[in-house]
Amino acid sequence: MSDQKEIDLRAAINAISDVVQNRPRPIRNFDQIYMKAGDMVLQSELVARWADEKRLAFIGDGDAISVCAAYLHKRGILNYGPSQIVVFDFDERICGAVTRFADKEELGQLRAELYNCLDPFTCDTRFDCFYTNPPWGASNDGESVKVFVQRGMEATRYTGEGMVVMADDEELEWTKRVLANVQEFVVRSGFFVQKMMPQLHQYHLDDAPNLRSCNVIIKALPVERALEASVAITSPDRLAHFYGRDNPPRVKYVRERKRLEYGKAHDDEYSFELWE
Ligand SMILES: C[S@@+](CC[C@H](N)C(=O)[O-])C[C@H]1O[C@@H](n2cnc3c(N)ncnc32)[C@H](O)[C@@H]1O
C-alpha cells in the first residue's frame, strides 16, 4: 500500500462538498437516506485506504462514497485509492450523476452501471472487494441486507472482501437481530467477519436523526469452492418487506426524466413574482 500522508482536512471537506452538490435528491421509499457530510469524509478516506489499488464494486451507492474516494485520490488529497470502481445501482439518476462527475473531473477509474440487485449479477470483472450500504432490513430481520451482500460476494466470485454498512443502535433491538442474522449469513456463505467498527455514521433521517450505522468488514475464507451461476432473487419470503413492512420491490429501475443540473434549483421548484 502507498505511503500515507497527512490529510488537508479543509481540502477534503471542500471536495466532499463538490460531490454532495452533485447528488440527486433521495427517494425515501427506496431507503435512499444520505450519510452526513462529516461522516462521508471519514468513510471515503477509510474506503480508499481499505481498497487501495483494488477493483471495488459498489452495490448501490446513493451516498456517493465511490465518487468521494475516487475524487479525493484524483485531487491528491489522498495518495491512495482503488484502481477501479464500478457503481451498480437501480437508480438512473444516481448512475448518471456518477458518470457525469467522473467525466467532468476525469476520474478514469470510476464508472456506473444500471443494475437491480434482484437480477442475476453478470458483470465480467472479478472484483477484489465490494462495498454496500443496503436497505437495513428493520422489517425483515436483515433479509434486504443479505440480498445486497450476496451480490457483493458474487462480484468478488466469493474470493474477496466486503464492507457492509448496517444500522447499529444500542437502544434498538432490531439492529442487533439484523447484525446477528447477516453475520450468520456471511459465515454460511464462506466468509468471516474480520472487523466491526460500531456506531460510526449518522444520516439525514427525519424520523430517526440519531440512528447510527457501523461498518462490518468481511473476508472470504481461503477455501476452494465451486462457483454457481448468479440467479434472480424472486422468493416472496425474501422480498415481502424489502423496503419496509409490506413494501416489496415493485420498481425495476428509477428512470431519469430529464438531465438535472445538480446543485442548482430546478425550474419546477420555484416561480417568479415580477415587479409591476
Ligand atoms: C438503499 S440505499 C441505503 C442508504 C444509503 N445511505 C444511500 O442512500 O445510499 C443505497 C442505494 O441502494 C440503491 N438501491 C435500492 N434498491 C436497489 C435495488 N433493488 N437494486 C440496486 N440498487 C438499489 C439506492 O438507489 C441507493 O443508491
The ligand as a MOL file (V3000), in Angstrom:
LIG
                    3D

  0  0  0     0  0            999 V3000
M  V30 BEGIN CTAB
M  V30 COUNTS 27 29 0 0 0
M  V30 BEGIN ATOM
M  V30 1 C -30.8190 1.5190 -0.2080 0
M  V30 2 S -29.8510 2.9740 -0.1320 0 CHG=1
M  V30 3 C -29.2870 2.8840 1.5540 0
M  V30 4 C -28.9470 4.1930 2.2260 0
M  V30 5 C -27.6500 4.8240 1.8000 0
M  V30 6 N -27.2550 5.7530 2.8220 0
M  V30 7 C -27.8350 5.5590 0.4860 0
M  V30 8 O -28.7360 6.3970 0.3940 0
M  V30 9 O -27.0450 5.3170 -0.4230 0 CHG=-1
M  V30 10 C -28.4080 2.5170 -1.0430 0
M  V30 11 C -28.5120 2.5310 -2.5390 0
M  V30 12 O -29.1580 1.3240 -2.9690 0
M  V30 13 C -29.8680 1.6160 -4.1570 0
M  V30 14 N -30.8830 0.5940 -4.3440 0
M  V30 15 C -32.0660 0.4480 -3.7070 0
M  V30 16 N -32.7280 -0.6300 -4.1640 0
M  V30 17 C -31.9330 -1.1980 -5.1000 0
M  V30 18 C -32.0540 -2.3450 -5.9210 0
M  V30 19 N -33.1350 -3.1300 -5.8710 0
M  V30 20 N -31.0360 -2.6440 -6.7590 0
M  V30 21 C -29.9380 -1.8530 -6.8200 0
M  V30 22 N -29.7780 -0.7500 -6.0780 0
M  V30 23 C -30.7460 -0.4220 -5.2250 0
M  V30 24 C -30.4220 3.0130 -3.9200 0
M  V30 25 O -30.7290 3.6530 -5.1480 0
M  V30 26 C -29.2940 3.6710 -3.1560 0
M  V30 27 O -28.4460 4.3440 -4.0210 0
M  V30 END ATOM
M  V30 BEGIN BOND
M  V30 1 1 1 2
M  V30 2 1 2 3
M  V30 3 1 2 10
M  V30 4 1 3 4
M  V30 5 1 4 5
M  V30 6 1 5 6
M  V30 7 1 5 7
M  V30 8 2 7 8
M  V30 9 1 7 9
M  V30 10 1 10 11
M  V30 11 1 11 12
M  V30 12 1 11 26
M  V30 13 1 12 13
M  V30 14 1 13 14
M  V30 15 1 13 24
M  V30 16 1 14 15
M  V30 17 1 14 23
M  V30 18 2 15 16
M  V30 19 1 16 17
M  V30 20 1 17 18
M  V30 21 2 17 23
M  V30 22 1 18 19
M  V30 23 2 18 20
M  V30 24 1 20 21
M  V30 25 2 21 22
M  V30 26 1 22 23
M  V30 27 1 24 25
M  V30 28 1 24 26
M  V30 29 1 26 27
M  V30 END BOND
M  V30 END CTAB
M  END
